[in-house]
Every structure is written in C-alpha cells, then in structure tokens.
Amino acid sequence: MMVPAALLLLGALVAVVAPRLLARADWPDREPVVALWVWQCVVAAVLLCCVLSMTLSAAAAWAAVRGHVFDGAPAPVVDAYALGAGSPWAATTAVTLACGGAWTAAMLAREIFRARHRRRQSRRELLVRAPLLPGEEPGADRLVVLEGERPDAWWLPGTAPQLVIATAALRRLKGRQLDAVLAHEQGHARARHDWLLHCSGALANGFPQVPVFAAFRDEMHRLVELAADDVASRRFGRLTIALALVELNEDRGVFGPCPTPGAHVPQRVDRLLTPRHRLTATRRLQLTAAAALVPVIPVLVAFVPGLRALG
C-alpha cells in the first residue's frame, strides 16, 4: 500500500504547489496558450494520481481486481507491490476514489447537458429575434445581426457556429474593429475553448472544496480570453482589438472603481496597449515539454516497483 499512498501524496503536492508557482510567474499573461497547456497538464497529473491510486488500492483489496490489473505479470512484479498482505484502508480508499471518479463524470455530463440546453435555447431565441427569410436555410450565415440597444457580440458554438452582434455594437465599432471582434470569437471556436470551460467548470462545481479545481476554472476563463485577444491582435493589431473591447464594455461599468462581473476587461485592455515581450521559442518549447512531463511522474511512481523487480 505504499505506492497508492505515495500517489495520493504526490497528487496533493502537485495540487498545492503548481497553482502557487503559476500565480507567482509573470509569463502566463505573455503566453496564454502555453499557460493553458500547463494548467491542463497539472490537473491531468492530479487526476492521474487519483486513478492510479484507486487502481492499486482496489488490487490490494480484492484478489479479482488484482488478477485483472497484473494479468500476465511475472510473480516478482506482483510481489514488489506487496498487495497480497492487503490493508484495512485499501477498500475504503478504492471505493472513495471510485465515487469521486463517478461524481466527476456525472458533473461533466451535467455541464455538457446544460451547455447544450443553453445553446438550443439561444438558437430558438435567435430565430424569434431574427427569423429566417423565405428560402433561407438555418445556420447558413456565420454572422447574424440583431436589433439591440446594448452593444454586444458573442459566438454561438455548435455544428453551424455563428457570430451574433447587436446593431448597437455595429454603430460603435469602427473600421476594422468589427473584423477584430470576429477574429477574437473565431479564435475561441477554432481552439474549442468551450470544452476547456466545460471541463474546468465540472471539476470546480463537483469539488468546490478543492482549491486547485477552482483556480483551474478561473484561470481557464481568463486565459482563453487572452489567447483569443492575441489571435485577433496578430491579424488586426493590438490597438484595434483594445478599442473594440472599450467600445463594447464602456457602458457596463467595468472601467469604474467598483468590481463587476467583467472586471477582467480593463486588465485585458492594459495588456493589449502595453504589450510585454513574448518568451523566446526555445523558452516556450521548454515550458511545454516540462508541463508534458508532469503527468508522466505519477505513471513512473506507479511503475517503479515493477521496473525494479524486472531489472
């Protein structure tokens, strides 16, 4: 039972240390795409620690599970894990972690169901406010203009994604600002940011007492916007997308002294107007490779006893 316990301790260590290191680093705002990848690897490592610990605990508690897990393995490998002696906590650990996995799957299914329900409801409302013309097919236009006094624009994902924009936004957006907003929303769609938000939301809502999952959700919401801003700024310039953000949000109170739900918008505008140098390609590659190794560590911990027995 030493290996399952070590995996749980490793998962707890990663969950505590990694978010703090990322919070202190100054590069995530400069490289949001790399930061998104690092966060995914951190959470994947935590989940992998739990899965491997559950598997080995179940193998220690029940001989039938042990037979499936170590099917075909040499006897020295099985003996190296010292699972035959069992442990009074093995079954409890395995059942608890299995319940956590089932709860995670249920939360993810609920998140996807709610997202699809909201999407269908939004499309129904869109058809009411912008009915199809005779001979027009649903989803034929990627850009839909709605009458509205509030400047707003959003991307409606799905099999036929569409950008919805209010007439008030059209009156405010000047020159290439509309194209920049379109590029921003297309950046979300091409990178499938909605799936990142669903997964992070499911973990945070399913385990609200686990800080790493709450931080994962908050950072996903922030970093996907920064990444989409960079997509738009590379095509139309930082000033263009910054002015578009101001035009769309200046009437919502986000630039005032009191915090609002869109309080991250001023930081996004400041970031666009005062850009910092990006990391070098070598540094980005190093961070990407280092992050990819984080989920490998639990696998190595789980296989170390068996590898020692073989070698």
Solvent accessible surface area in square Angstrom, and as a share of the most:
residue,aa,sasa,rsa
1,M,48,0.22
2,M,157,0.70
3,V,20,0.12
4,P,2,0.01
5,A,44,0.34
6,A,42,0.32
7,L,0,0.00
8,L,64,0.32
9,L,131,0.65
10,L,32,0.16
11,G,6,0.05
12,A,55,0.43
13,L,105,0.52
14,V,23,0.13
15,A,18,0.14
16,V,75,0.43
17,V,61,0.35
18,A,17,0.13
19,P,21,0.13
20,R,150,0.55
21,L,107,0.53
22,L,18,0.09
23,A,88,0.68
24,R,199,0.73
25,A,33,0.26
26,D,78,0.41
27,W,26,0.09
28,P,9,0.06
29,D,57,0.29
30,R,51,0.19
31,E,4,0.02
32,P,3,0.02
33,V,94,0.54
34,V,13,0.07
35,A,0,0.00
36,L,10,0.05
37,W,99,0.35
38,V,17,0.10
39,W,8,0.03
40,Q,64,0.29
41,C,6,0.03
42,V,7,0.04
43,V,6,0.03
44,A,45,0.35
45,A,0,0.00
46,V,12,0.07
47,L,64,0.32
48,L,54,0.27
49,C,1,0.01
50,C,44,0.26
51,V,75,0.43
52,L,34,0.17
53,S,0,0.00
54,M,53,0.24
55,T,45,0.26
56,L,13,0.06
57,S,0,0.00
58,A,14,0.11
59,A,0,0.00
60,A,4,0.03
61,A,34,0.26
62,W,105,0.37
63,A,72,0.56
64,A,74,0.58
65,V,48,0.28
66,R,52,0.19
67,G,45,0.43
68,H,154,0.69
69,V,60,0.35
70,F,25,0.11
71,D,121,0.62
72,G,77,0.74
73,A,36,0.28
74,P,69,0.43
75,A,69,0.54
76,P,78,0.49
77,V,14,0.08
78,V,38,0.22
79,D,104,0.54
80,A,43,0.34
81,Y,19,0.07
82,A,65,0.51
83,L,3,0.01
84,G,63,0.61
85,A,101,0.79
86,G,30,0.29
87,S,36,0.24
88,P,122,0.77
89,W,173,0.61
90,A,0,0.00
91,A,37,0.29
92,T,72,0.42
93,T,27,0.16
94,A,3,0.03
95,V,77,0.44
96,T,84,0.49
97,L,34,0.17
98,A,47,0.36
99,C,78,0.47
100,G,21,0.21
101,G,41,0.40
102,A,66,0.51
103,W,122,0.43
104,T,32,0.19
105,A,62,0.48
106,A,49,0.38
107,M,14,0.06
108,L,57,0.28
109,A,61,0.47
110,R,86,0.31
111,E,23,0.11
112,I,34,0.17
113,F,129,0.54
114,R,111,0.40
115,A,9,0.07
116,R,127,0.47
117,H,82,0.36
118,R,123,0.45
119,R,54,0.20
120,R,116,0.42
121,Q,80,0.36
122,S,41,0.26
123,R,60,0.22
124,R,128,0.47
125,E,92,0.41
126,L,16,0.08
127,L,85,0.42
128,V,122,0.70
129,R,136,0.50
130,A,27,0.21
131,P,94,0.59
132,L,70,0.35
133,L,128,0.64
134,P,137,0.86
135,G,84,0.81
136,E,57,0.26
137,E,121,0.54
138,P,102,0.64
139,G,28,0.27
140,A,65,0.51
141,D,73,0.38
142,R,129,0.47
143,L,74,0.37
144,V,20,0.12
145,V,68,0.39
146,L,7,0.03
147,E,140,0.63
148,G,19,0.18
149,E,153,0.69
150,R,148,0.54
151,P,8,0.05
152,D,41,0.21
153,A,15,0.12
154,W,90,0.32
155,W,26,0.09
156,L,10,0.05
157,P,41,0.26
158,G,30,0.29
159,T,152,0.88
160,A,37,0.29
161,P,30,0.19
162,Q,13,0.06
163,L,1,0.00
164,V,0,0.00
165,I,0,0.00
166,A,7,0.05
167,T,22,0.13
168,A,6,0.05
169,A,0,0.00
170,L,63,0.31
171,R,153,0.56
172,R,63,0.23
173,L,16,0.08
174,K,122,0.52
175,G,77,0.74
176,R,133,0.49
177,Q,17,0.08
178,L,45,0.22
179,D,62,0.32
180,A,0,0.00
181,V,8,0.05
182,L,50,0.25
183,A,1,0.01
184,H,12,0.05
185,E,23,0.10
186,Q,25,0.11
187,G,5,0.05
188,H,27,0.12
189,A,27,0.21
190,R,168,0.61
191,A,57,0.44
192,R,131,0.48
193,H,11,0.05
194,D,29,0.15
195,W,101,0.35
196,L,29,0.14
197,L,47,0.23
198,H,21,0.10
199,C,49,0.29
200,S,0,0.00
201,G,6,0.05
202,A,2,0.02
203,L,10,0.05
204,A,3,0.03
205,N,67,0.34
206,G,9,0.09
207,F,47,0.20
208,P,86,0.54
209,Q,151,0.67
210,V,48,0.28
211,P,106,0.67
212,V,3,0.02
213,F,13,0.05
214,A,29,0.22
215,A,32,0.25
216,F,8,0.03
217,R,73,0.27
218,D,78,0.40
219,E,37,0.17
220,M,0,0.00
221,H,93,0.41
222,R,76,0.28
223,L,0,0.00
224,V,2,0.01
225,E,40,0.18
226,L,6,0.03
227,A,4,0.03
228,A,0,0.00
229,D,0,0.00
230,D,14,0.07
231,V,42,0.24
232,A,0,0.00
233,S,13,0.08
234,R,153,0.56
235,R,132,0.48
236,F,33,0.14
237,G,31,0.30
238,R,70,0.26
239,L,109,0.54
240,T,28,0.16
241,I,2,0.01
242,A,1,0.01
243,L,77,0.39
244,A,0,0.00
245,L,14,0.07
246,V,43,0.25
247,E,37,0.16
248,L,18,0.09
249,N,16,0.08
250,E,81,0.37
251,D,94,0.49
252,R,80,0.29
253,G,38,0.37
254,V,11,0.07
255,F,86,0.36
256,G,40,0.38
257,P,137,0.86
258,C,93,0.55
259,P,125,0.78
260,T,39,0.23
261,P,141,0.89
262,G,15,0.15
263,A,43,0.33
264,H,71,0.32
265,V,6,0.04
266,P,29,0.18
267,Q,117,0.52
268,R,15,0.06
269,V,10,0.06
270,D,88,0.46
271,R,37,0.14
272,L,2,0.01
273,L,90,0.45
274,T,97,0.56
275,P,74,0.46
276,R,138,0.50
277,H,163,0.73
278,R,123,0.45
279,L,23,0.11
280,T,93,0.54
281,A,68,0.53
282,T,87,0.50
283,R,106,0.39
284,R,63,0.23
285,L,123,0.61
286,Q,96,0.43
287,L,24,0.12
288,T,49,0.29
289,A,52,0.41
290,A,55,0.43
291,A,5,0.04
292,A,42,0.32
293,L,110,0.55
294,V,37,0.21
295,P,25,0.16
296,V,63,0.36
297,I,80,0.40
298,P,1,0.01
299,V,52,0.30
300,L,95,0.47
301,V,44,0.25
302,A,8,0.06
303,F,111,0.46
304,V,56,0.32
305,P,21,0.13
306,G,6,0.06
307,L,102,0.51
308,R,190,0.69
309,A,39,0.30
310,L,116,0.58
311,G,102,0.98
